[in-house]
Amino acid sequence: MLTRHTRQGLTLAVGLGFGMGLMAGAVALALALKPAPTDAEIVAKARTLGMVLTTELPPAREAPKPPAPQQVIAVMVSEGMSFGEVAAMMKTAGLVADPEALVARAQEREVATKLKAGVHVVPAGSTPDQVIDLLTGD
């Protein structure tokens, strides 16, 4: 048989265990019954943490547009053509405004007789010196 002190100790232990179980159950129940946060509460909490909504981000910059393709014109120089003939042909193609000035510049540079036969690709907007360099291979 159990002594009076043993019975008191067991009663106390069972009572404490039951009480602790009740406390843990009450806490779990309180947590389970807590309502879910509202959207406004979530946004407010996110802001306190330094987060932003995607609608609050600055607009994305557009990617730079690639440069427009440059217009080029192919010029066919035949063996034996003079610089004046080529310059006149280039005026017709819209590459040269003043063929006489182009010939004069080629003569000034002493390359008017150094035309290279073949197909030369001349970008629109080339300077007279750039055209001369392309035609003479300089």
Number of C-alpha atoms within 10 A of each C-alpha: 5 7 8 8 9 11 12 12 12 11 12 12 12 12 12 12 12 11 12 12 11 12 12 11 12 12 11 11 11 10 10 10 9 8 7 9 9 9 9 9 11 12 15 13 12 13 12 10 9 7 11 13 9 8 7 7 8 7 8 6 6 6 6 6 6 6 6 6 6 9 9 14 16 13 17 16 19 13 10 10 13 15 25 17 13 20 22 19 17 21 14 12 14 12 23 21 15 13 21 14 14 23 22 14 16 23 13 10 11 10 18 19 13 15 23 17 14 13 13 18 14 18 15 15 14 14 13 19 14 14 23 23 14 16 25 18 12 11
